[in-house]
Amino acid sequence: MVSWPELGARVMVRYRLPAGSVPPLTDVIGNLLECGPRIRVHAKTGEIVELAPDDVVAARLLSDKPVRASEIRALEHADALARPGIERQWLDGWLLRAGPDNTYVVNSAVPLDISATQSAIPAIVEWYRSRDRVPRLAVPDRLLRLPDHGERANRMMVCDLHPGPDIEPSDAVITDAPDGTRWVGLAELRDNCGAQLAWGASHGATRGYVRLAEDDRAAAELARSLGFVLHHHARYITLT
């Protein structure tokens, strides 16, 4: 069964053509307008493509505009600085983090340098086990080719900022990415997130971000209503 994202999201939909067609399948890329008795996609050509749900083979959520791998690394680096844990170490392009508890976000290794490869995984496992932590990777989907399985799939959504009242929120953090972008990160979406973003802008941040569970459609719809767009996907992988 196809899992659909929120309406308005940019998607790639693979669907069956009429019997006897060569090739038998084709794709459409565009914004999702409807998913119910009929699937409607506003294609990038301007055409509205209407499909029967049974003809859809697969659907994938896409970023709202092309995002370079270097931009993904830069944003993940800013997020890692916002949640550093109590111990950090660089290992062959990976940033390893350990925190006071066993939460995923501060107890996982993230590939922040272009040199990061799977060859470092045995050393990563040993590093976490020596600290009585579960060895775990936090991997943006486009940065490394790893097994399809994973847990806590998530999406990073971003927005541009506009200055506002200088009211410091309790759960927003400002960090600088290696590419010079100053980000304000939100721990979650709340009623006052507009004030949080404005606070970040008043302190020099030019962009904001929030990480949401991949399957939290309501949160994604709220984020889009606030001006956020998809930047990239990520997931956690527990190592054995």
C-alpha positions as CSV (number, residue, x, y, z in Angstrom):
1,M,0.0,0.0,0.0
2,V,1.3,3.4,-1.0
3,S,1.9,5.9,1.9
4,W,1.1,9.4,0.8
5,P,2.7,12.6,2.2
6,E,0.8,15.8,3.0
7,L,-1.1,17.6,0.2
8,G,1.1,20.2,-1.5
9,A,4.3,18.1,-1.1
10,R,6.5,17.6,-4.1
11,V,6.4,13.9,-5.1
12,M,7.5,11.4,-7.6
13,V,4.7,8.9,-8.5
14,R,5.3,5.8,-10.5
15,Y,2.2,4.4,-12.1
16,R,1.0,1.8,-14.6
17,L,0.1,2.8,-18.2
18,P,-2.8,1.1,-20.1
19,A,-2.3,-2.6,-20.9
20,G,0.0,-3.2,-23.8
21,S,2.0,0.0,-23.3
22,V,5.7,0.0,-23.7
23,P,7.2,0.6,-21.2
24,P,4.5,-0.5,-18.9
25,L,5.3,2.1,-16.2
26,T,6.1,5.8,-16.1
27,D,6.7,8.5,-13.5
28,V,5.3,12.0,-12.9
29,I,7.0,14.6,-10.7
30,G,5.0,17.4,-9.2
31,N,2.9,18.6,-6.3
32,L,0.3,16.4,-4.7
33,L,-3.1,17.9,-5.1
34,E,-5.4,15.1,-4.0
35,C,-5.1,11.5,-2.7
36,G,-8.4,9.8,-2.2
37,P,-10.7,8.2,-4.8
38,R,-8.4,9.8,-7.4
39,I,-4.8,10.8,-7.2
40,R,-4.1,14.2,-8.7
41,V,-0.6,15.6,-9.3
42,H,0.3,19.0,-10.6
43,A,3.2,18.1,-12.8
44,K,6.2,20.4,-13.4
45,T,5.1,20.7,-17.0
46,G,1.9,22.4,-15.7
47,E,-0.3,19.4,-16.6
48,I,-2.7,18.0,-13.9
49,V,-2.1,14.2,-14.0
50,E,-5.1,12.2,-12.6
51,L,-4.6,8.6,-11.6
52,A,-6.6,5.7,-10.1
53,P,-5.0,4.6,-6.8
54,D,-4.8,1.0,-8.0
55,D,-2.5,2.1,-10.8
56,V,0.1,3.7,-8.5
57,V,3.1,1.5,-7.9
58,A,5.1,3.8,-5.7
59,A,5.3,7.3,-4.4
60,R,8.3,9.2,-3.0
61,L,8.4,12.5,-1.2
62,L,11.0,14.9,-2.8
63,S,12.7,18.0,-1.6
64,D,10.9,21.1,-2.9
65,K,14.0,22.1,-4.9
66,P,17.3,20.4,-5.7
67,V,19.6,20.2,-2.7
68,R,23.3,19.4,-3.0
69,A,24.9,16.8,-0.8
70,S,27.2,19.5,0.6
71,E,24.1,21.5,1.8
72,I,22.8,18.3,3.6
73,R,26.2,17.9,5.4
74,A,26.2,21.6,6.4
75,L,22.7,21.5,7.9
76,E,23.4,18.2,9.7
77,H,26.6,19.7,11.0
78,A,24.6,22.7,12.4
79,D,22.1,20.3,14.0
80,A,24.9,18.2,15.5
81,L,26.3,21.3,17.1
82,A,22.9,22.1,18.6
83,R,22.8,18.7,20.3
84,P,26.4,17.9,21.1
85,G,25.9,15.4,24.0
86,I,28.7,15.3,26.7
87,E,31.4,13.7,24.5
88,R,32.3,14.1,20.9
89,Q,35.0,12.6,18.7
90,W,35.7,12.7,15.0
91,L,36.5,9.4,13.3
92,D,37.3,9.1,9.6
93,G,34.7,11.8,8.6
94,W,32.1,10.7,11.2
95,L,31.1,12.8,14.2
96,L,30.5,10.4,17.1
97,R,28.4,11.7,20.0
98,A,27.5,10.3,23.4
99,G,25.1,11.8,25.9
100,P,24.0,11.2,29.5
101,D,21.2,8.9,28.5
102,N,20.6,6.6,25.5
103,T,18.5,8.9,23.4
104,Y,19.0,8.6,19.7
105,V,19.8,12.2,18.8
106,V,22.8,12.6,21.1
107,N,24.0,9.0,20.9
108,S,24.6,8.4,17.2
109,A,27.3,8.9,14.7
110,V,26.6,11.1,11.7
111,P,28.7,11.3,8.5
112,L,29.5,15.0,8.2
113,D,32.6,14.9,6.1
114,I,32.8,13.8,2.4
115,S,35.5,11.3,3.5
116,A,33.0,9.3,5.7
117,T,32.5,5.7,4.5
118,Q,31.2,2.4,5.8
119,S,34.8,1.2,6.5
120,A,34.6,3.2,9.8
121,I,31.6,1.2,11.1
122,P,33.6,-1.4,13.1
123,A,35.5,1.4,14.9
124,I,32.2,3.2,15.5
125,V,30.7,0.1,17.1
126,E,33.6,-0.3,19.4
127,W,33.5,3.4,20.4
128,Y,29.9,3.2,21.6
129,R,30.2,-0.2,23.2
130,S,33.2,1.0,25.3
131,R,30.9,3.6,26.7
132,D,28.0,1.3,27.3
133,R,26.0,2.8,24.5
134,V,24.0,1.2,21.7
135,P,26.0,1.7,18.5
136,R,23.8,3.7,16.2
137,L,24.2,5.8,13.0
138,A,22.2,8.9,12.0
139,V,22.3,8.9,8.2
140,P,20.8,11.3,5.7
141,D,19.6,9.1,2.9
142,R,21.7,10.6,0.1
143,L,25.1,10.7,1.8
144,L,25.8,6.9,2.1
145,R,24.6,3.7,0.5
146,L,23.5,1.7,3.5
147,P,20.9,-1.2,4.0
148,D,17.3,-0.2,3.3
149,H,16.2,-1.0,6.8
150,G,16.3,1.6,9.5
151,E,14.3,3.1,12.3
152,R,12.9,6.5,13.2
153,A,12.9,7.7,9.7
154,N,12.7,11.5,9.7
155,R,12.6,14.5,7.4
156,M,14.5,17.8,7.8
157,M,12.3,20.8,6.9
158,V,13.7,24.3,6.5
159,C,12.5,27.9,6.0
160,D,13.8,31.4,5.4
161,L,13.7,33.8,8.3
162,H,12.4,37.3,8.8
163,P,13.3,39.5,11.8
164,G,10.9,39.9,14.7
165,P,10.6,40.5,18.4
166,D,13.8,39.7,20.4
167,I,12.1,37.3,22.8
168,E,14.4,34.4,23.7
169,P,12.6,31.0,23.6
170,S,13.6,28.1,25.8
171,D,14.0,25.4,23.2
172,A,15.5,27.0,20.1
173,V,19.3,26.9,19.4
174,I,21.4,29.0,17.0
175,T,24.4,27.3,15.4
176,D,26.7,28.1,12.4
177,A,27.1,25.6,9.6
178,P,30.6,25.1,8.0
179,D,29.3,26.9,4.8
180,G,28.6,30.1,6.9
181,T,24.8,29.7,7.2
182,R,23.5,30.6,10.6
183,W,20.6,28.4,11.5
184,V,18.0,28.4,14.3
185,G,16.9,24.9,15.1
186,L,13.5,24.0,16.7
187,A,13.2,21.0,18.9
188,E,9.5,20.6,17.8
189,L,6.7,22.6,16.3
190,R,4.7,24.6,18.9
191,D,2.3,27.5,19.0
192,N,5.2,29.9,19.6
193,C,7.5,28.7,16.8
194,G,6.9,31.9,14.9
195,A,8.4,33.8,17.8
196,Q,11.3,31.3,18.0
197,L,12.1,31.8,14.3
198,A,11.9,35.6,14.6
199,W,14.2,35.5,17.7
200,G,16.7,33.5,15.6
201,A,16.5,36.1,12.8
202,S,17.1,38.9,15.3
203,H,20.3,37.1,16.3
204,G,21.7,36.8,12.8
205,A,20.1,33.4,11.7
206,T,19.0,33.4,8.1
207,R,17.3,30.0,8.0
208,G,15.4,27.8,10.4
209,Y,14.9,24.0,10.6
210,V,13.0,21.4,12.4
211,R,13.3,17.6,12.2
212,L,10.0,15.7,12.0
213,A,9.1,12.0,12.1
214,E,8.7,10.8,8.5
215,D,5.2,9.5,9.2
216,D,3.9,12.6,11.1
217,R,1.7,14.0,8.4
218,A,0.0,16.5,10.6
219,A,3.3,18.0,11.8
220,A,4.5,18.2,8.2
221,E,1.3,20.0,7.1
222,L,1.7,22.5,10.0
223,A,5.3,23.0,9.0
224,R,4.3,23.8,5.4
225,S,1.7,26.2,6.6
226,L,4.5,28.1,8.5
227,G,6.7,28.3,5.4
228,F,8.9,25.2,5.9
229,V,9.8,23.0,2.9
230,L,11.5,19.6,2.7
231,H,15.3,19.7,2.7
232,H,16.2,16.0,3.0
233,H,15.3,12.6,4.6
234,A,17.3,10.7,7.2
235,R,17.0,7.7,9.4
236,Y,18.7,5.9,12.3
237,I,20.4,2.5,11.9
238,T,21.2,0.4,15.0
239,L,24.4,-1.6,14.6
240,T,24.8,-5.1,15.9
